[in-house]
């Protein structure tokens, strides 16, 4: 399997922490020397290991922001 190269261009924030101590983060990441995209995934403390995540381009991130702002989060049944 080919090595995946990444560069965390900007750390935007921490969304939470897993039971094993990894943090779910929103970052701008350049994958394989391409343009940076928004990325949500769990990272170990050193940012050397990661879990599967979601990568969003600018248009998708704008759509997600709009969708979240329109939701009544208090009415959702979830943990």
trRosetta pair geometry for C-beta under 8 A, 3 or more apart (Angstrom, degrees):
i j d omega theta_ij theta_ji phi_ij phi_ji
4 31 6.9 -32 -174 -158 99 95
4 32 6.7 -76 -153 -58 63 94
5 31 7.3 129 83 -169 60 46
5 32 5.2 105 55 -97 92 48
5 33 6.6 14 95 -28 131 79
6 29 5.5 -11 -167 -175 109 114
6 30 6.8 152 -157 80 54 54
6 31 5.4 -17 -103 -106 84 60
6 32 7.7 -17 -74 -31 56 49
7 29 6.9 153 75 -158 45 64
7 30 4.5 -5 55 55 99 105
7 33 7.9 59 1 -89 121 49
8 11 6.3 27 163 -63 124 80
8 27 5.2 -46 -144 178 99 142
8 28 7.4 107 -168 76 57 56
8 29 5.6 -34 -105 -101 54 83
8 47 6.5 -56 -19 -170 144 146
9 27 7.6 138 46 165 67 91
9 28 4.4 -60 66 105 109 102
9 29 6.4 -177 6 -99 88 22
9 30 5.6 87 -47 -19 112 96
9 36 4.4 -47 9 -103 154 141
10 27 6.7 171 88 -162 50 70
10 28 4.3 29 46 36 92 115
10 36 7.6 55 17 -170 93 156
11 25 6.6 -49 -148 -174 90 131
11 27 5.3 -33 -113 -110 51 97
12 25 7.6 132 54 172 74 84
12 26 4.5 -61 76 107 116 94
12 27 5.8 -177 11 -100 88 33
12 28 6.6 95 -38 -21 110 80
12 38 7.6 -11 1 -133 155 91
13 25 6.9 173 94 -153 39 70
13 26 5.1 9 57 49 83 104
14 17 7.4 11 174 -57 121 83
14 23 5.1 -51 -138 -177 111 125
14 24 7.1 105 -167 74 65 55
14 25 5.5 -40 -105 -100 58 78
14 26 8.0 -152 -76 19 15 74
15 23 7.9 132 44 173 63 78
15 24 4.4 -60 66 103 104 103
15 25 6.6 -177 7 -96 86 21
15 26 6.2 88 -41 -24 109 94
15 40 7.0 23 -6 -147 150 106
16 23 7.3 170 92 -154 37 62
16 24 4.7 13 56 39 81 116
17 21 6.6 -17 -178 -146 110 30
17 22 7.0 162 -156 83 65 36
17 23 5.2 -34 -101 -101 76 67
17 24 7.2 -146 -76 10 26 77
18 21 6.8 -38 73 31 78 20
18 22 4.7 7 34 56 119 86
18 23 7.7 -140 6 -74 79 21
18 24 7.0 102 -40 -36 88 92
18 42 5.8 22 -23 -133 131 139
21 44 7.8 43 101 -141 93 65
21 45 6.9 -24 139 -48 111 104
22 42 4.3 61 131 174 126 107
22 43 6.0 173 -166 77 95 28
22 44 5.4 -54 -107 -87 96 46
22 45 7.7 -117 -109 -38 54 59
22 51 7.0 104 136 -18 158 115
23 42 6.7 161 82 -146 27 65
23 43 5.8 -23 62 56 80 84
23 45 7.8 87 -1 -90 104 53
24 40 6.8 22 178 -178 93 85
24 41 7.0 -130 -141 135 67 16
24 42 5.1 -39 -86 -84 67 72
25 40 7.3 -167 90 -138 40 51
25 41 7.0 -21 53 64 75 54
25 42 7.7 116 9 -116 76 26
25 43 5.7 -17 13 10 124 118
26 38 6.6 -11 -169 -168 91 96
26 39 7.3 155 -152 78 46 46
26 40 5.4 -15 -96 -93 72 82
27 38 7.6 152 83 -153 35 50
27 39 5.3 -27 67 63 81 98
28 36 4.3 35 168 169 100 129
28 37 7.1 166 -151 78 65 19
28 38 6.2 -39 -97 -92 64 50
28 39 7.2 127 -122 13 16 91
29 36 6.2 148 71 -146 19 79
29 37 6.4 -34 63 60 73 69
29 39 4.4 -10 17 5 122 146
29 55 7.4 -89 62 -118 114 108
30 33 6.5 24 152 -124 115 19
30 34 6.0 180 -165 67 78 51
30 35 6.7 -112 -119 156 90 11
30 36 4.8 -56 -65 -81 77 69
30 37 7.9 121 -95 9 38 68
31 34 5.7 -12 70 41 68 107
31 37 7.2 -26 2 28 106 112
31 55 7.2 -27 -22 -120 141 157
34 37 8.0 6 105 -17 108 104
37 55 5.0 58 111 -179 134 99
37 56 6.2 172 172 74 101 37
37 57 5.6 -57 -128 -92 109 50
38 55 7.1 149 84 -160 52 52
38 56 4.4 -24 70 65 106 96
38 57 7.7 176 25 -95 88 5
38 58 7.8 120 -10 -86 107 41
38 60 7.7 -148 51 85 117 98
38 61 4.5 97 12 -85 152 132
39 53 5.9 63 180 121 87 140
39 54 7.2 167 -151 87 51 48
39 55 4.9 -12 -103 -105 84 75
39 56 7.4 -173 -75 21 38 70
40 53 5.4 -175 91 -170 50 108
40 54 4.9 -1 54 55 98 95
40 56 7.7 30 -2 -4 97 109
41 50 5.5 43 130 -175 132 112
41 51 5.6 -171 -177 70 95 76
41 52 6.8 -139 -130 119 115 24
41 53 2.4 -73 -75 -72 107 138
41 54 7.1 171 -61 21 81 53
42 50 6.7 149 86 -159 58 62
42 51 4.0 29 54 21 104 123
42 53 7.3 -174 13 -77 56 103
43 47 5.2 1 -180 -108 132 65
43 49 7.3 140 -158 84 56 54
43 50 5.3 -24 -102 -104 68 83
43 51 7.8 -119 -62 13 35 79
44 47 6.9 -154 69 -56 68 21
44 48 6.2 -41 64 51 121 73
44 49 4.3 43 -3 57 128 96
44 50 7.4 -114 1 -69 78 43
46 49 7.7 57 64 13 94 79
47 50 7.7 20 -156 -65 54 98
50 53 6.9 -52 165 -19 117 119
56 60 3.9 -136 -159 97 95 118
56 61 4.6 127 122 -60 127 79
56 64 6.5 -42 -137 -10 163 139
57 60 5.2 90 49 14 67 104
57 61 7.1 -131 97 -7 31 92
58 61 5.8 -59 -146 37 29 111
58 62 6.4 30 156 -19 65 106
59 62 5.9 -54 -150 35 29 112
59 63 6.5 29 151 -18 63 107
60 63 5.6 -54 -148 37 33 113
60 64 6.3 36 152 -21 66 104
61 64 5.6 -50 -146 35 32 113
61 65 6.4 36 153 -20 64 104
62 65 5.7 -52 -149 34 31 113
62 66 6.4 31 153 -18 64 106
63 66 5.8 -55 -149 37 31 111
63 67 6.2 33 153 -20 65 108
64 67 5.7 -54 -145 37 30 113
64 68 6.2 28 158 -16 65 107
65 68 6.0 -58 -147 38 27 108
65 69 6.3 25 156 -19 63 109
66 69 5.9 -59 -148 36 28 110
66 70 6.5 19 157 -14 64 112
67 70 6.0 -68 -153 39 28 107
67 71 6.6 34 153 -33 65 105
68 71 5.7 -48 -147 20 35 116
68 73 7.9 22 -165 -65 76 115
71 76 7.2 12 170 -44 119 124
72 75 4.4 34 110 13 112 116
72 76 7.5 164 96 -28 65 80
73 76 5.7 -43 -158 12 44 117
